[in-house]
Amino acid sequence: MEPRVKGFVQSYNRERGYGFIVPLGGSDPVYVERDDIEGDPQVLSEEQQVTFAIELGEGRMAARRVRP
């Protein structure tokens, strides 16, 4: 099982289905898409704490298996 990271939602556009999550500890924000959110993606809101895995996506770091 991959290590999980804690962080918070910096922004999330529900209509377009993407946003950014900031890992705790001051790392750069990582990209997140609707398909990588476990459960209902409509529940994400700014400043909400989440846990997730970080993987290299299409040329950038991306949040995977995001759990609110």
C-alpha positions as CSV (number, residue, x, y, z in Angstrom):
1,M,0.0,0.0,0.0
2,E,1.3,3.4,-0.9
3,P,2.0,6.0,1.7
4,R,-0.8,8.5,2.2
5,V,-0.3,12.2,2.7
6,K,-2.5,14.7,4.6
7,G,-3.3,18.0,3.1
8,F,-6.1,20.5,2.3
9,V,-8.1,21.5,-0.7
10,Q,-6.7,24.7,-2.2
11,S,-9.3,24.9,-4.9
12,Y,-11.8,22.6,-6.7
13,N,-14.0,23.5,-9.7
14,R,-17.0,21.2,-9.4
15,E,-18.2,22.0,-12.9
16,R,-14.9,21.2,-14.6
17,G,-14.0,18.4,-12.2
18,Y,-10.4,19.4,-11.2
19,G,-8.5,21.4,-8.6
20,F,-5.4,21.5,-6.4
21,I,-4.5,20.1,-3.0
22,V,-1.7,21.4,-0.8
23,P,0.1,18.7,1.2
24,L,0.7,19.6,4.8
25,G,4.3,20.7,5.4
26,G,4.4,23.3,2.7
27,S,5.0,21.3,-0.5
28,D,3.8,22.7,-3.8
29,P,0.1,22.1,-4.7
30,V,-0.7,18.9,-6.6
31,Y,-3.4,18.5,-9.3
32,V,-6.5,16.5,-8.6
33,E,-9.2,15.3,-11.0
34,R,-12.7,14.1,-10.3
35,D,-11.9,10.5,-11.1
36,D,-9.3,10.4,-8.4
37,I,-11.7,11.3,-5.6
38,E,-13.1,8.4,-3.6
39,G,-16.8,8.9,-2.9
40,D,-18.7,11.9,-4.1
41,P,-16.4,14.5,-5.7
42,Q,-19.1,17.2,-5.0
43,V,-18.3,17.2,-1.3
44,L,-14.8,18.8,-1.8
45,S,-14.6,22.4,-0.7
46,E,-11.8,24.9,-0.1
47,E,-9.7,24.4,3.1
48,Q,-11.2,20.9,3.6
49,Q,-8.7,18.4,5.0
50,V,-8.1,15.2,2.9
51,T,-5.7,12.3,2.7
52,F,-4.3,11.1,-0.6
53,A,-1.4,9.5,-2.5
54,I,0.9,11.4,-4.7
55,E,2.0,10.1,-8.1
56,L,3.5,11.5,-11.2
57,G,0.6,12.2,-13.6
58,E,0.8,13.6,-17.1
59,G,4.0,15.6,-16.6
60,R,3.1,16.8,-13.1
61,M,2.6,15.5,-9.6
62,A,-1.1,14.5,-9.0
63,A,-3.2,13.5,-6.1
64,R,-4.7,10.0,-6.4
65,R,-7.2,8.1,-4.2
66,V,-8.3,11.3,-2.4
67,R,-10.4,10.7,0.7
68,P,-12.3,13.6,2.3
